[in-house]
Amino acid sequence: MPDTTSKSALLRRPEVLQRCGISNSTLHRLITAGDFPHPIQLSPRAVAWIEEEVSIWIDQRIKASRSQRGTA
């Protein structure tokens, strides 16, 4: 039986762009470079990102920025 207790929300592109503060072209570049979570296919013309994966990416960027600030 599948685990139904996990409730992962899906984010569509506009919300991902808004939350991350990046442009669409930057999003594509990061995905291509393997530096951003890949979207999941919802339908032939629709994709979404798992909210938790996007939140983890944001947290990692914050931590990296803070650690660089201490070494500059």
N, C-alpha and C positions, 0 to 999 in steps of 0.2 A: 504494500500500500504506500503511495507517495506521501511524503512529509508535507502537510498543509500548514504547519505552524510558521514556516518561513514566509514572510511577506515582503518580497523584494518589489519595490516600486520601479516602474519604467519611466525614463525621461525621454521626451522627444527632443529633436535637435535645438529648437529655439530655447528651451529651458536649459539644456546643457551649455549652450553658448553664453547664456545670461549668467548662470551659476559660476562658470569658469572665467568669465570676462575675456573671452577670446573670440576671434573672428572665425567664420566658416572655413576660410583658407588655412588658418592656423590649426584648426581642428583636424582637417584632412592631412596636413603635414605631420602633425603629432601621431596620428593613427598610422600613417605610412611608415614613420620612423620607429614604430613600436613603443612610443612614449605616452600613449593614451589608450584606455580600454577600447576594444573593438565593439561596435554596436551589434545587436542581435537583429536578425531579420524578422519582422512581424508579418509582412506580406510582400509581394513582389516589388512594391514601391514604397514601403515604409520600414524604417529602422528605429530602434530605440536603444538607450543605454541603461544599464542596471544602476540604479541610484547609488547603491552602496559602493560600487566600483568607482563612480565619479567622485563620491565623497572621499574615498581613500586617496584618489589622485590629488584632490585639492589639499588634503592634509599633508601629503608627501611634499607638495610644492611649498607649502607654508614652512614645514620643517627644514627643507633644503634652503629656503631663503633666510631663515633665522640662523642656521648654522654658518652660512656664508657671511652673514653680517658680523659674526663674532671673529672671523678670520681676516676680515678686510682692514 
